[in-house]
């Protein structure tokens, strides 16, 4: 039987993107078997077991293979400031286990291709011993990919850490990028994670092709820069293998149903937040949600609460407890906040079905951490963004969303990353009641139509997918 093997990074957002790629492939080539090799990271990357079990139970053509757990020395774990370092450490140690898994799969299947997450670059030294091509899957956008591809050249041209640089970086296809807005793991040149990412970006062009979770009409300048091999003063692009922009790949939430959610049934069966949304005017609600790992200090949560109350805008806010603090929300918020905002606000603790809420008619704006999955979900729902990056490559994404794609307005933080209640109030008002807000709203709705067109027969992403199949000799 013919098979494709996939190797995602363990973070839940990366795993979901890889599974969505698997589903897309199976929709067009249902005779294939897809094998996803997973492993546990030595830190909390978000629980993946319930998600894997659900996929396993509903899509028999997707088979999961769990690699043995790697135990890192306590000294390595305690010395790491950035979780991505530990992911790279485990990936390197996992290569013998990966080799064994591929041998086992090869005994019963003909493997046509191996697709590795960008983080899993070390797998190429293993897959080179087999008779199938290896592709890189880049779960962020084309603008961020262009930055990654230029990283080795930028590294050669300077001896400073990005955190100590005040200049702009000129990268093909994206606006000038402040050095301090480079992805968080890139900022300190002497950190181990910097070297891991440097190795990963050097390896990218050596793959048989790069699959990107974007669509050409969303990021035309960045895609053109890479396909045309354009150069720039700070970062000439290396010769690239074929680029396959096959997005937007987004996951549907656990609940099905219409834009008013709920998975059917009468209104009494709806979750409280959906029933509340149903009572709000169209496009009047600001939705605040910051991803599976996005947490704020108690002090920052108070500032958000004060800013939202002052703004007078309707809001639905998903709140996680601050790190190492398990307490009632009433004790974190200003006294009486929940009572005073009860008519125009709804606070939801810990989790929400983001796609379902974004597609609700009442939602008119999305305050987001700029994770790429969330960006694509907002685009597909036609909901503009207020960009508040927290970690990883999210500061780069903010520049792209605000300056290049023009589908977001920026939240402006202080030097230490703190956002005042005054800023929250000002930006939320501007977002919902200004010409700037209306402009990004119009642009996002236009991109929603472009996203739909890209996936239709003859669309950019559909054509790219079939070119990918041709490279695998799949008819």
C-alpha positions in Angstrom: 0.0 0.0 0.0 1.2 3.5 -0.8 2.0 5.8 2.1 3.1 9.3 3.1 5.0 9.7 6.4 4.8 12.9 8.4 6.9 14.1 11.3 5.4 17.1 13.2 6.8 19.2 16.0 5.1 18.2 19.3 3.4 21.6 20.0 -0.3 21.2 19.6 -0.6 24.0 17.0 2.1 22.3 14.8 0.5 18.9 15.2 -3.0 20.3 14.2 -1.5 21.9 11.0 0.2 18.6 10.1 -3.0 16.6 10.6 -4.9 19.2 8.5 -2.4 18.7 5.7 -2.9 14.9 6.0 -6.7 15.4 5.7 -6.2 17.6 2.6 -4.1 15.0 0.9 -6.6 12.2 1.8 -9.5 14.3 0.4 -7.8 14.2 -3.0 -6.0 10.8 -2.7 -8.1 8.6 -0.4 -6.3 5.5 -1.4 -3.2 6.7 0.5 -2.2 5.7 4.0 -0.7 8.5 6.1 1.6 7.7 9.0 2.3 10.5 11.6 5.3 9.9 13.9 4.9 11.7 17.2 6.9 12.0 20.4 6.5 13.7 23.8 8.5 16.8 24.5 10.1 17.3 28.0 7.9 20.3 28.8 4.2 21.2 28.7 3.5 21.8 25.0 -0.3 21.5 25.5 -2.0 18.2 25.8 -2.1 16.3 22.5 -3.4 12.9 23.6 -7.2 13.8 23.4 -6.7 15.3 20.0 -4.7 12.3 18.7 -7.3 9.9 20.0 -10.1 11.8 18.2 -8.2 11.8 14.9 -7.3 8.1 15.3 -11.0 7.3 16.0 -12.5 9.2 13.1 -9.9 8.9 10.2 -8.7 5.3 9.9 -6.3 6.3 7.0 -4.2 8.3 9.5 -2.0 6.1 11.7 0.0 7.5 14.6 3.4 6.0 15.6 4.7 7.0 19.1 8.4 7.1 19.5 9.9 6.0 22.8 10.2 8.8 25.4 13.5 10.5 25.6 14.6 11.6 29.0 16.9 14.6 29.1 19.4 15.2 31.9 18.0 17.5 34.6 21.0 19.8 34.1 19.9 20.3 30.4 16.3 21.0 31.3 17.2 23.5 34.1 19.7 25.4 32.0 17.2 26.0 29.1 15.4 29.3 29.1 13.4 28.7 25.9 11.4 25.5 25.4 12.3 25.2 21.7 15.8 24.3 22.8 14.5 21.1 24.5 12.5 20.2 21.4 15.7 20.3 19.3 17.6 18.3 21.9 15.0 15.6 21.8 14.7 15.6 18.0 18.5 14.9 17.7 18.3 12.1 20.2 15.3 10.6 18.5 17.0 10.0 15.2 17.7 6.3 15.9 14.1 5.8 17.0 12.9 7.6 13.8 15.1 5.3 11.7 13.6 2.2 13.3 10.0 3.6 12.8 10.7 4.2 9.1 12.1 0.7 8.6 9.0 -0.8 10.3 6.6 1.2 8.1 8.6 0.4 5.0 8.1 -3.3 5.7 4.4 -3.0 4.9 4.0 0.2 2.9 5.6 1.9 -0.1 6.6 5.3 1.2 6.3 8.0 -1.5 7.4 11.0 0.6 8.4 12.1 4.0 7.1 15.5 5.3 9.0 17.0 8.3 8.0 20.0 10.3 10.6 22.9 10.1 11.7 22.1 13.6 12.4 18.5 12.6 15.3 19.3 10.3 17.6 16.7 11.9 15.4 14.0 10.3 17.0 14.7 6.9 20.2 12.8 8.0 17.9 9.8 8.6 15.7 10.0 5.6 18.7 10.4 3.3 19.3 6.6 3.8 15.9 5.8 2.3 14.6 5.9 -1.3 12.0 8.6 -0.9 12.1 12.5 -1.0 11.9 14.6 2.1 9.8 17.8 2.2 9.8 20.5 4.8 6.4 21.7 6.1 6.5 25.3 7.2 3.5 26.0 9.5 3.8 29.8 9.5 3.4 32.1 6.5 5.5 33.0 3.4 6.8 36.2 4.9 8.2 34.4 7.9 9.7 31.7 5.6 11.5 34.4 3.6 13.0 35.7 6.9 14.1 32.2 7.9 15.7 31.6 4.5 17.7 34.8 4.8 18.8 34.1 8.4 22.1 32.3 7.5 23.2 35.3 5.4 22.2 37.9 8.0 24.1 35.8 10.6 27.3 35.9 8.4 27.0 39.7 8.0 27.0 40.6 11.7 28.6 39.5 15.0 25.9 41.1 17.2 22.9 39.6 18.8 19.6 40.8 17.3 18.5 42.1 20.8 21.4 44.5 20.7 20.8 45.9 17.2 18.8 49.0 16.5 18.8 48.7 12.7 16.1 47.5 10.2 16.6 44.2 8.4 15.8 44.2 4.7 14.3 40.8 3.8 12.8 40.0 0.3 9.0 40.3 0.1 8.4 41.8 3.6 8.5 45.3 5.1 11.7 46.4 6.8 12.0 44.3 10.0 13.4 45.8 13.3 16.1 43.4 14.4 14.5 43.3 17.9 11.4 41.9 16.3 13.1 38.8 15.0 11.6 35.5 16.4 12.2 35.2 20.1 14.7 32.3 19.9 16.9 34.3 17.4 17.5 37.3 19.7 20.5 36.0 21.7 23.4 34.9 19.5 25.1 32.9 22.2 22.1 30.8 23.2 22.0 27.2 22.0 18.6 27.6 20.5 20.0 30.3 18.1 22.4 27.7 16.7 19.6 25.1 16.4 17.5 27.5 14.4 20.5 28.5 12.3 21.0 24.8 11.4 17.4 24.4 10.6 17.3 27.4 8.3 20.5 26.1 6.5 18.8 22.8 6.0 15.5 24.2 4.6 16.7 24.7 1.0 18.2 21.2 0.9 14.8 19.5 1.0 12.9 18.2 -2.1 10.4 21.0 -1.6 8.9 23.4 1.0 5.2 23.2 1.8 3.8 26.4 3.3 0.5 26.9 5.1 -0.5 30.1 3.2 -2.1 31.1 -0.1 -0.5 33.1 -2.8 -2.9 36.0 -2.9 -2.5 36.6 0.9 1.3 37.1 0.6 2.0 37.7 -3.0 5.2 39.8 -2.5 6.8 37.2 -0.3 5.9 34.3 -2.5 7.2 36.1 -5.6 10.4 37.0 -3.8 11.1 33.3 -3.1 9.9 31.9 -6.4 11.9 34.5 -8.4 15.0 34.2 -6.1 15.0 37.9 -5.3 17.8 39.3 -3.2 18.1 42.1 -0.7 21.0 44.0 1.1 20.6 42.1 4.4 19.4 38.7 3.1 19.8 37.4 -0.5 17.8 34.3 -0.8 19.5 31.0 -1.5 18.5 28.8 -4.5 15.3 27.2 -3.4 13.6 23.9 -4.1 9.9 24.1 -5.3 7.6 26.0 -3.1 4.0 24.7 -2.5 1.6 27.2 -0.9 -1.3 24.9 -0.2 -3.2 26.9 2.6 -5.2 28.0 4.3 -5.2 24.8 6.4 -7.3 25.4 9.5 -9.0 23.0 11.9 -12.7 23.0 12.5 -13.6 23.0 16.2 -15.1 20.1 18.1 -18.6 21.6 17.7 -20.1 21.7 14.3 -23.1 23.8 13.2 -23.7 27.2 11.6 -22.1 30.5 12.4 -24.2 30.6 15.5 -22.6 27.4 16.6 -23.8 24.8 19.0 -23.9 21.8 16.8 -27.7 21.9 16.3 -30.6 21.6 18.7 -32.6 24.4 20.2 -31.1 27.5 21.9 -31.5 25.9 25.4 -28.8 23.4 24.5 -26.3 26.0 23.5 -23.3 26.9 25.7 -23.9 30.1 27.6 -21.3 32.1 25.7 -23.0 31.3 22.4 -26.4 32.1 23.7 -24.9 35.5 24.9 -23.3 36.1 21.4 -26.7 35.5 19.8 -28.1 38.5 21.7 -25.4 40.9 20.5 -25.6 43.2 17.5 -23.9 42.0 14.3 -20.1 42.7 14.3 -20.2 44.5 17.6 -18.2 42.1 19.8 -14.4 42.2 20.3 -13.1 38.6 20.8 -9.9 38.3 22.9 -8.1 35.0 22.8 -4.3 34.3 23.0 -3.7 30.7 22.0 -3.0 27.5 23.9 0.1 28.8 25.6 -0.7 32.5 25.9 -0.8 33.6 29.6 -0.6 36.9 31.3 0.5 38.1 34.8 -2.3 39.0 37.2 -1.2 42.7 36.8 -1.6 42.5 33.0 -5.0 40.9 33.3 -6.1 43.7 35.5 -4.9 46.3 33.0 -6.8 44.5 30.2 -10.0 44.4 32.3 -9.7 48.2 33.1 -9.1 49.0 29.5 -12.0 46.9 28.2 -14.4 48.5 30.8 -13.3 52.0 29.8 -13.6 51.3 26.1 -17.4 50.8 26.4 -17.1 48.1 23.7 -18.8 44.6 23.9 -16.3 41.8 24.4 -15.9 38.1 24.8 -12.6 37.4 26.6 -11.0 34.0 27.0 -8.9 34.2 30.2 -6.3 31.7 31.5 -5.0 31.9 35.0 -1.6 33.5 35.4 1.4 31.1 35.6 1.7 29.3 38.9 -1.5 31.0 40.2 -4.7 29.0 40.5 -7.3 31.4 41.8 -10.8 32.7 41.2 -11.0 35.4 38.5 -12.9 37.7 40.8 -9.7 38.1 42.9 -7.6 39.0 39.8 -10.0 41.5 38.2 -10.7 45.0 39.6 -13.4 44.8 42.3 -16.9 44.6 40.7 -15.6 44.3 37.1 -17.6 41.2 36.2 -20.8 42.7 37.6 -20.4 46.1 36.0 -19.7 44.6 32.5 -22.2 41.8 32.7 -24.5 43.3 30.0 -21.9 43.9 27.4 -19.1 41.5 28.3 -18.6 37.8 28.7 -15.5 36.2 30.4 -14.8 32.6 29.5 -12.2 30.7 31.5 -9.4 28.7 30.0 -10.7 27.5 26.6 -13.1 28.4 23.7 -13.8 27.0 20.3 -12.0 29.7 18.4 -13.1 28.9 14.9 -16.8 28.7 15.9 -16.7 32.1 17.7 -14.8 33.8 14.9 -17.5 32.7 12.5 -20.3 34.1 14.7 -22.2 37.0 13.1 -21.8 39.1 16.3 -18.0 39.1 16.3 -16.4 42.2 14.7 -12.8 42.0 15.8 -10.2 39.6 17.2 -7.5 40.5 19.7 -4.8 37.9 19.0 -1.3 36.8 19.9 -0.6 36.5 16.1 0.0 32.7 16.0 -0.3 31.7 12.4 -3.1 29.2 12.9 -5.1 32.0 14.6 -4.3 34.4 11.8 -5.6 32.0 9.1 -8.7 31.3 11.2 -9.5 35.0 11.4 -8.8 35.5 7.7 -11.1 32.6 6.8 -13.8 34.1 9.0 -13.3 37.6 7.6 -12.6 39.0 11.0 -9.9 41.8 11.3 -7.2 41.6 14.1 -5.7 43.7 16.8 -2.2 42.3 17.0 -0.7 41.6 20.4 2.3 39.2 19.9 3.6 37.2 22.9 6.3 34.8 21.8 7.9 32.8 19.0 7.7 34.5 15.6 4.6 36.5 16.5 6.3 40.0 16.5 7.3 39.3 12.9 3.8 38.3 12.1 2.5 41.6 13.6 4.6 43.6 11.2 3.3 41.5 8.3 -0.3 41.7 9.3 -0.2 45.5 10.0 2.2 46.8 7.4 2.1 44.3 4.5 -1.3 42.5 4.6 -3.2 45.4 6.2 -5.6 43.1 8.0 -4.7 44.2 11.5 -4.0 47.2 13.8 -1.1 47.0 16.3 -1.3 46.8 20.1 1.7 48.8 21.4 3.5 47.6 24.4 6.2 49.2 26.6 9.8 48.2 26.5 9.2 45.3 28.9 6.2 44.0 26.9 3.6 45.4 29.3 0.4 46.9 27.8 -1.4 49.6 29.8 -5.1 49.9 30.3 -4.9 53.2 28.5 -3.5 51.5 25.4 -6.1 48.7 25.6 -8.9 51.3 25.8 -7.5 53.4 23.0 -6.8 50.5 20.6 -10.1 48.7 21.1 -12.0 51.9 20.5 -10.0 52.7 17.4 -10.4 49.1 16.2 -14.2 49.1 16.4 -15.0 52.8 15.7 -12.5 54.4 13.2 -11.7 54.6 9.5 -8.5 52.6 10.2 -10.6 49.8 11.8 -13.1 49.9 8.9 -10.2 49.7 6.4 -8.7 46.5 7.9 -12.2 45.1 8.2 -12.7 45.6 4.4 -9.3 44.1 3.6 -9.9 41.1 5.8 -13.2 40.4 4.2 -11.6 40.6 0.7 -9.0 38.1 1.9 -11.7 35.7 3.1 -13.0 35.5 -0.4 -9.4 35.0 -1.7 -8.9 32.2 0.7 -12.0 30.4 -0.5 -11.0 30.9 -4.1 -7.5 29.6 -3.5 -8.9 26.2 -2.3 -11.4 25.8 -5.1 -10.6 23.8 -8.3 -8.2 25.9 -10.3 -7.3 28.1 -7.4 -3.7 28.9 -6.4 -3.5 26.4 -3.5 -5.4 23.6 -5.3 -3.0 23.9 -8.3 0.0 23.8 -5.9 -1.3 20.7 -4.2 -1.6 18.9 -7.5 2.0 19.9 -8.4 3.1 18.4 -5.1 1.3 15.1 -6.0 3.0 15.2 -9.4 6.4 15.5 -7.7 5.5 12.3 -5.8 4.5 10.6 -9.0 0.9 10.4 -7.7 -1.5 10.8 -10.6 
